[in-house]
Amino acid sequence: MGGVLYSLADTGMGAALYPMLSEGELCATIEIKINYYSPVHDGRLTCVTKVVNKGKSVANLESEILCGDRLVAKANGNYSIFKPSKTR
């Protein structure tokens, strides 16, 4: 179950950051720290994400994962912002 929550947080953070990127920019996860507070046995999971800081090359985001109204995990992630290099 922890991997599912981690993936949900990572996806939520990427989805929150992507619309803020300039044309041609991409982002990639540098690191994520996640705390698990409560097990999830059933129910609907919701990921609420906010951008804490967006610089020119690194962004920091936070995601809260809820099961109903219960906080089950919280993650903090750093993402690289870059323009892909052209290959020949």
VOGU-3710 file (C-alpha; in Angstrom, 3 decimals, decimal comma):
1> mggvlyslad> 0,000/0,000/0,000  2,852/2,432/0,696  3,948/2,342/-2,948  0,449/3,283/-4,098  0,359/6,288/-1,756  3,859/7,327/-2,855  2,867/7,092/-6,536  -0,283/9,097/-5,893  1,733/11,856/-4,184  4,370/11,907/-6,960
11> tgmgaalypm> 1,705/12,037/-9,670  -0,190/14,782/-7,836  2,927/16,903/-7,474  3,899/16,465/-11,130  0,367/17,327/-12,242  0,367/20,472/-10,077  3,741/21,644/-11,375  3,333/20,857/-15,081  0,889/23,717/-15,916  3,315/26,207/-14,337
21> lsegelcati> 6,177/25,275/-16,682  7,167/27,439/-19,631  6,775/26,102/-23,140  9,368/23,409/-23,835  10,183/22,793/-20,167  9,870/19,430/-18,465  10,096/18,363/-14,844  11,469/15,283/-13,114  11,395/14,106/-9,519  14,615/14,755/-7,604
31> eikinyyspv> 13,458/13,378/-4,257  10,352/12,762/-2,204  10,013/12,265/1,535  6,744/10,727/2,663  5,278/10,092/6,109  2,609/7,420/6,551  0,165/8,097/9,373  -2,572/5,518/9,069  -3,216/2,314/7,117  -5,797/2,303/4,345
41> hdgrltcvtk> -8,038/-0,745/4,138  -10,775/0,653/1,908  -12,310/3,917/0,785  -11,529/6,646/-1,694  -8,113/8,284/-1,689  -7,706/11,974/-2,473  -4,428/13,785/-3,088  -4,325/17,517/-2,346  -1,159/19,202/-3,598  0,263/22,693/-3,272
51> vvnkgksvan> 3,333/24,311/-4,766  5,471/25,547/-1,880  8,114/27,247/-4,043  8,934/27,311/-7,755  12,348/28,560/-8,729  14,001/28,606/-12,150  15,434/25,088/-11,906  13,898/23,467/-8,799  10,381/23,388/-7,380  9,191/22,177/-3,973
61> leseilcgdr> 5,699/20,765/-3,493  3,625/19,143/-0,742  0,892/16,545/-1,065  -1,589/15,404/1,550  -3,266/12,066/0,935  -6,652/11,614/2,530  -8,964/8,644/2,875  -12,302/10,347/3,263  -11,496/13,158/5,697  -8,659/11,249/7,436
71> lvakangnys> -5,045/12,246/6,688  -3,186/9,013/5,904  0,095/10,356/4,447  1,936/13,576/3,710  4,755/14,006/1,202  7,252/16,733/0,343  9,032/16,614/-3,014  11,651/18,468/-5,002  11,449/18,543/-8,801  14,010/19,537/-11,387
81> ifkpsktr> 12,809/21,977/-14,064  14,721/21,784/-17,335  14,609/22,046/-21,107  15,540/18,765/-22,777  18,764/18,755/-24,768  18,520/18,152/-28,478  20,030/14,922/-29,735  21,287/14,292/-33,237
//
